[in-house]
Amino acid sequence: MKRRNHPSSATSCLSFFLVILLVNLPDGLVHADAPRVSPVRTTNFADVAKQLNTGGDFYLYIGTERWASGLTDGLERLRTTIKSMPKNDRDNAKALAFCALAEHFVQTSGLMNFGALGMSSVERKDGVFYNRGAVYHAPNQGTGIIWDAFGGSPVTRNALNLMPANTVMATYGRIDFYRLLTWWKGALEKSGDRELQSNFQSALDDLKKKGIDLEALLASSAGEIGVLFTLNPDQSYLLKQPGQPDMQIPEVGAAILLKVKDNTLFAYLDSLLQNNPNILRTDKDGKRARTMSLPLPIPLKLSPTILQSNDLFVFASNSDLANDILAVRNGEKPGLASRENLQELSTDVPADGVSMHYLSPQLMEQARRLAKTYLAKGTVPREVRAQLLNSGLLGDDKPAFSYGVVEDTETGFVFAGNASASAGKTMAIHSSVVPLAILAGLLLPAVSRARHKARSVACASNLKQLTLGLIMYADDTNGQFPDSLAQLVEKGYIQNDDIFKCPQAENPGAGAANPDYLYFGKGLTLRTLEKPSRTVILADKPTNHGDTVNVAFADGHVQRVQDMTLDEAAGRNNWVIPGNH
């Protein structure tokens, strides 16, 4: 078969030879300046250029007015084409409904107001780039859901007064969730597709039947949301992984921040936690908090917490972080705004805007340290090693940082920020996410194992309490064990029904009536057992924890075995399983 040259290859070769030709032409034949050509129609270049810097590493301008009008024309042509197709009422109606939906999006989203996009980057000093960007619309013409839902009054100054000083990555901004929901419902109605409208409303109704009033929850938001991560290298824990090097992991925290109008969200989440015995409740001095205690076999600070104080709602990975956020807002602790590196990065950046992002150099420093430790001591799969080496994470030790703010002006959104990377190459946040994601991928299996181990530890605790209840029952009944575990509840020896449930089980039982554990005590008498310390009285069901089995004995102690079944463990350790189950 005759081989056909790829057009792009031919074009590239032609371009290369043209460059060589031009470079070698006599100086007199090469124009020093480009010819001056007047545009046939006025553009927004001058207006966008006012927001940008020239003479730097990167400069970009794209006029978008004709793109927007092209979208409308394209949809109209598509509508005409559909109507001319062979008649199929259902399919044609669906296609036309899609056109109506798309047309409504174009007309009401704000895309029609886009006039131009611009971006520039200047290296203001060695390794520090001042980046600017603009999404332009004509003065006071920013109407549509994009401008309405994400624009408005400034919020970022208040955001900095919420973030703890050890924040290493954060973003905060305006998002009007309820306005987005209302706009989407209007778009569905405009489409004329009754089936789409019905399905969406049914989904909302189904959620409401389950106790989730999505419209009320979104309406309770005040239109501000943020996410932050903290890092405390002074507090760390040792992560042990089978076959891998021990790694010293700094204490990490994460939180979601919301500005709310009322307590609708907190009340809903609180209702879900009402029957959880592991919840610590705090209602004091205008602060409401709910903290879940999670037993872990590693000293990882994890105690999921929801907190609300006035219009601030926080969902944090631990209670200390939630309380730190509140303390920063109340002026009781210094926050991110007090950090010296943030003050340096704030040069020529607006003091307030509708959104902000922040990346601390400390985050990449710690990520590089962990990656180097992993590669130096661990048995690293070839593909993972290649990903790390190609990610740039292990290249030079130049810091990675970024801070920027977006303003909503009368001519559109304007961004300004300082970063370790030029806007023309990659923004700092983007260049950091890839290697951090790789590193997270390396650590997640260990965290997953820790979670499974934690649940196994919780199961062992359940078995310990059940065994003590069985022994107390036997003491009161001349040594006779009950016929079923349910009798422990009936007689008052166990009062918490959750003790009968395995936290790892895919389909947890119904408590004492249908426990997640095997019981071997029916018909046994404690005082007649020859070897209580070797007599199995309770055990995990085989499906509870995979290769791990918790076993409780008649003397009250609990033992955990791995990589074997209950029968295999009994045979190897000379245990007695009554009735040979």
C-alpha positions, 0 to 999 in steps of 0.5 A: 500500500502506498504510504501517504504523508501526514499533512501536519508533517509536510507543513512542519517541514515546509515551515522549517525550510521557510525559517531557514530561508528567511534567516539566511536572506540578505538583511536588505530583503527582510522587513525590520517591522511588520507592515501596518494593517488597519483592521476592517472593524474595531476590536477590544484590543485597546481595552484589554491591553490596558489590563495587561503588561507588555515586554515580558515573557508572554502576551496573548490577546484573543477577540471572541465577539465573532465566536459568540455570534458564530455559536448562535448561527451554528445552532440555527443551522443545526435547527434547520437541518433537523427540521429537514431530516426524515420525520421521526417525531420523538427523535426530532423533538429530542434534537430540537429540545437540545437545540433550544437548551443550547440556545438558552445557554448561549443567550443567558450564560453571558457568553454573548457578552464575551468581547475578548480574552487577554493574558500577560506575564512579566518576570519582575525579579528572578523566579517571580512572575507577575501574571495578569489576565482579563475576560472582557465585556463592554462596560456594564454589559456583564449579564448572564449566569456566568457573571451573576453566579460568580461575580458580585461584591468582593469577598477575598479580604474576608477569606484571608481572615478565615485561613490559619497561618499554616495554610499551604493551599487554598481557594475561595470565591463567589458561587451562587449555587441557588442561582445556578439551580434556578437558571438550570430549571429555567433552561429545562423549561425553555427547552420544551422537553417535558420528559427532561423537566419531569426527570429533574423534578423527580430527582429533586422529589426523591432527594426530598423523600430521603430528607435532602431538600436540595433547594432549601440547602442551596438557598441557605448558602450565601454564595461564598465557598472555599477549600483549604489545606494545612501542613504542620511539619513540626507535628508528624507521624510515622507511616509504615508500609509493608515492603516500603520504607517508613515515611515521616508524614507531616500533619495534614488538615483539610477544610471546606468553608461556606458562608451561610444565611441560616442553620439549614445545612448544619441542622440537616447534617446534625440530624444524620448524626443523632443516633451515632454514639461516637459524636461529641456535641458542643453548643456554647457561646454561639458555636455549634460543633459536632465531632466524630471520633474515629479510632485509628491504629496510626497517630493520624489526626482525623476527627471529622467536624462540622462547626457553625458560628453565625454565618460561618460553616466549616467542615474540617478533617479534625476539630483542632483545625475547625476551632483554629479557623474560628479563632482566626476569624475572631482575631484570637490567632494570627491567620494566613494574612500575617504570613510574610511570604503572602505579603510579598506575593501581594505586591500589585495584587488587588486587596479584594476580589471575587475569588483568590487562590494561594499555594505555599512553597512549603507544600512542594518542599514537603512533597519533594522530600517525601518523593525523594525518600520514597525513591531512595529507599522504596521498591518503586514500580518502574512506571511510578518511578518514571511518572515521578521523574517526568513530573518535575517534582524531583528536578531543581529545588526551585520553590513553587508558589502562587497567589492571585486575586480575580476582580469583577470590574465594570468591563469583566473579570480581571486577574492579577497574581505573582507566581513561580511560573510564567502564565505562558508556560504553566500556572503554579497551581497546575504544575503542582497538582500533577506531581502531588496527585502522583504522590497522593497515589503512592500514599493512598494505598497506605491510608486505605490499609490504615482505614481497614485496620482502624475498622478491624480495631473497632471490630475487636473493640466490639468483640471485647465488649460483647465477650465481657457481656457474655461473661457477666451473663454467665456469672449470673446464670450459674455459668450458662452462656445465652442461646443468642447474643440478642439475650444480652440486650434483652437482659440489659448487659449490652445497651448499644445496638451498634456493638453488634455491627461490623463497620467494614461489612458491606451490608451491616446486620440489624444489630443484636437480632442479626449480628455481624459476628459468629457466636459459638456459646449456645449450650456452653457452661463457662465453669466446665470449660477446660481451656477458656483461653483457647475456646473461641466464643465469638469471631468475625464473619469471613466476609468482614475484613478479608484476610483479617479475622478478629477472634474472642475467647471465653476468658475475655481476651480478643486476638487478631489473625491475618492471612488465614481463615478461622479454621486455619488459625484454630488448627495452627494454634490448637483453639477449640471451636465449640460445635466445630461450626 
